[in-house]
């Protein structure tokens, strides 16, 4: 097992970032890829039922929602502009197309993106995934 230095802290490379994020995107445990990551729509399980990896301390917070807004926003705006330039649809027709598409895409992507963020945190050993407790930075200048 090799180590990489990140800011003076050794990090093991046995947690491939892309694989962990992909497993999280598929709503599976980033460690084993077998256990479920979510017990409810956006509520992660406390630990994996297969490998017992703990997830209760993750901090995905608002990042998944921001990422979904960025992804869906870019796709919907680009699609709207492309359709508007190539067709003569009225405003009500656009509303009938783009509002439901935006809502469906947002709801469909929210859980997989949150799983990918949890996989990212696990792979980078953030927020307790490295075995140590999180500590707040102290600011001696304050």
C-alpha positions, 0 to 999 in steps of 0.5 A: 500500500503506497502513500501520497502526501497531502499537505503534510498528511499521508493518505493511502491510495487504496481508495480510488477516487473515480471508482468510489464516486461511481459506486456512490453515484450508483447508490452503493457503498463506495468501499465494497460496491455491494451494500446500499448507501441510502435507506430513504430517498436522501437519508444515508444508512448509518453503515454498510450492511455488507462491509460495515463501513460507517457513513453516519459522519458524512457531511454532504450538506448542500453540495449535491443540491448545488451540483444538481442545479448546475448540471440541470440548469446547463442542460435545460437552458441549452436545450431551451435555447436550441429548441427556441432557435430551431422551432416556433413553439409558443411560451406555453409549449416551452413551459409544458416541456421545460418545467416538468423536465427540470423537475424530473431531472432534478429529482432523478439526479439528487440521490446519485449526486449525493452518493457521489459526494459521499464517495468523494468524501470516503475516497479522500478520507474527509469528515471522519472517513480516515479514522480520526475525528474532525477537529476545528481549525484554531485561529491563534490570531483571533 
